Amino acid sequence: MMQIVPKTGLAGLKENWQSDLLAALSVSLVALPLGLGIAIASEAPPMAGLFAAIIGGVVTTFFRGSHVAINGPTAGLIAVILGSAISLNDGSGQTLNYIFAAVVVAGGMQVLLGLLKLGRLAEVFHSTVIRGILAAIGVIIIAKQIHVALGTETFSTKVFQIFGDVLDQFSEINPFVAIISVVGLTILIVHARTSQGFFKLLPAPMWVLLASIPFVYAFNFFDTHVVSFLGKEHYLGPHLLVSVPNNPLNAIAFPNFSRIGDWPFWTSVISITMIASIESLAACKAIDKLDPYKRKTDLNKDLVGVGLSTMLSGLIGGLPIITVIVRSTVNIQNHAKTKWSNFYHGSFLLVFVFILSPVIQKIPLAALAALLVFIGFRLASPKVFRLVYEQGFEQLVFFISTLTITLLTNLLVGVFGGLVVVLIAHIFIAKVSIPQFFRLIFKSKFTLEKQGDGSWELTLDGIANFLTTIRLTNLLEKIPNGAQVNINAGRARLIDLSIMEHLYDFQRLHLGTEGKVTFSGFGNYFSTSKNKLALKLLKDPENELTPRQLRLKAMAIENNYAFQPEPKENLDYLETFYFFRSRPVDAKYNRISGKTRDLEWEISDVQFEVGAFESYQEFTTTIDLIKFPDDIPRFTIERKDLMDKLIDPSLRKDIDFLRYENFSKKFVVKVEDTDAMDKFMNPALERLIEASSIQHLESNGESIIIFNDELKKAKRREFEQLIAFSQKLMQLIK
């Protein structure tokens, strides 16, 4: 089922201005505190982050290659800017001006890379190594901001020494500062876990700022004074607040290019260019997966766009600009349709800066520190380690090695050190000599052949790892849209995770052109993980069923249902449902299927993604899918939450459907055709849904999916309840 892709340019502006404007407002409320926090954490003026966010919106929009991404400053470059400040500090007081000059030159290098069509070079960097770099950046952010959050000081420059200083200065913690940080972190944690509509009215960062300002008045941060608490004196005053000029234009600073002939200047330029480009292009690919319309970003054009904007940002004293994943995820989840949402978000920020300067001046640094500590933790949390480990033990080794090397040295050494570790591991895993290993990489050929029936066959060979991604991309780009493709692993000795990611990304995008991609030969490989992306080497032995699978199999046998525990590779059908358009499906397994009244149904565990990088979450839930022989209305039915009671329904344009009022007021129902829904829905069906505990029920026009009560795997009893509900549903649908 093809979707109508939103128009572009001025036609897209006219068609989708309302949904884009509302999404941009939500994004700007996230971008404002993030821009301030990222700049302060980089030891730059607060306005440097807002300049980058504004330019990222109002300028980048017209040059980039992405559709619904948001551009602005990123926490991922905090460590780069801090490192540049150390290497460029010559005691002249011009360190920031040198950094802004490096930002301008780095932007120029990005433009050059984009014009030379070298954007795909970012694909050479192994994704687990990039995750390790991001985790290291998270640790660095926490180290730099923990003292701000606690009201203590450190003069150390090494990460481990900074953490040691926290313990040494524990008795010196300023409780009037720490309480603001504790409240801010509590808000961030609770906001991420709650579904209460009122709390979701504003993004979590904005709640942190709003909650912090009353403390500023209560403790009188406006005047410098000393307060005694438990026998210790603590200094309070304006030095604990964000410092921005009343007129934002007074914050403009100009670059100083006098160090352009020095090696430290060029190491800063290379670091900014490399990390910004890798993170930006990786974010673009992640956003393409989240885009409900499966549009593809022109990576080279995007590199030119962020490069030009970065140059302009540096020229007025702003930070580098990239494509940012968290704000882009917020944009997509708030149903943005076109690039104009990015322009609106920059415009909102421009208005905020001039109107809200007096309010910004009342924001405590501790509130922003709490926000940054939270971001840093998300980048390096135990959950990240677990997700990496689930892709294979060797990936955890790559990840920890990159993280450790980066923390002990710097980001550039961390990137290349991590890649060397990956190569050494691949040599040992492949069990070949070093010369033979590199021959298998550079001399083995991937082949693409057109078959007699018009389909295409791509065959891998030799060592297929991150060094072969560009070669693989060149072949995949030759496959016409809508074609049937089989990817054969047959002759490859080792297939790395980076190649598997690339192949599955291609499958997802190719399905959007009404093409079909199948895989063959991959079952003959050994992996250290069941994850479909895991590194593959030898034949995979048959796996034993888990206790839960044994219980489900027994239930299926008792009721004469079919049970298939193995993952199903072709998952494109689920993405015809609105719920999964921006939540990529990774796997479907533990499938129980049967027939009722000649209607086919199946209940299975589905693993899907939400967000990416620091906003990445992975869910595994159980869904029921019922297929009907004739067309049925397209609709969504979900239980009404507090949000629907507080916000006018017309503002929640989550799908291009109409609000359907002829149903229980306990639910939000949206339909494509109200007359068709009137004929489809009957009182008995409505009573069944209202009496159930079902949270979400959706039709794509020919099938219905029903979600388990919570986003988790169902137990055997809950499988039985879903089956019972679906059988009653099928009996009532005429």
Secondary structure, DSSP 8 states (H G I E B T S, - for coil): --------HHHHHHHHHHHHHHHHHHHHHHHHHHHHHHHHHTTS-HHHHHHHHHHHHHTGGGT-S-SS-EEE--GGGHHHHHHHHHHH--SSS-HHHHHHHHHHHHHHHHHHHHHTT-GGGGGGS-HHHHHHHHHHHHHHHHHHHHHHHHT------SHHHHHHHHHHTGGG--HHHHHHHHHHHHHHHHHHH---TTGGGS-HHHHHHHHHHHHHHHTTTTS-EEEEETTEEEEESGGGB----SSGGGG------TTTTSHHHHHHHHHHHHHHHHHHHHHHHHHHHH-TT-----HHHHHHHHHHHHHHHHHTT----EEEHHHHHHHHHTT--STHHHHHHHHHHHHHHHHSHHHHTT-BHHHHHHHHHHHHHHHS-HHHHHHHHTT-HHHHHHHHHHHHHHHHS-HHHHHHHHHHHHHHHHHHHHT--HHHHHHHHHTS--EEEE-TTS-EEEEEEEEESGGGHHHHHHHHTTS-TT-EEEEEEEEEEEE-HHHHHHHHHHHHHHHTTT-EEEEESGGGS--SSSSTTS-B-S--------HHHHHHHHHHHHTT-EEE-S-BS--GGGGGSGGGTSS-EEEEEEEEEEEETTEEEEEEEEEEEES-GGG-EEEEEEEEEEE-SS----EEEEE--HHHHHS-GGG--SSS-EE--SS-TTEEEEES-HHHHHHH--HHHHHHHHHS---EEEE-SSEEEEE-SSSS---HHHHHHHHHHHHHHHHH--
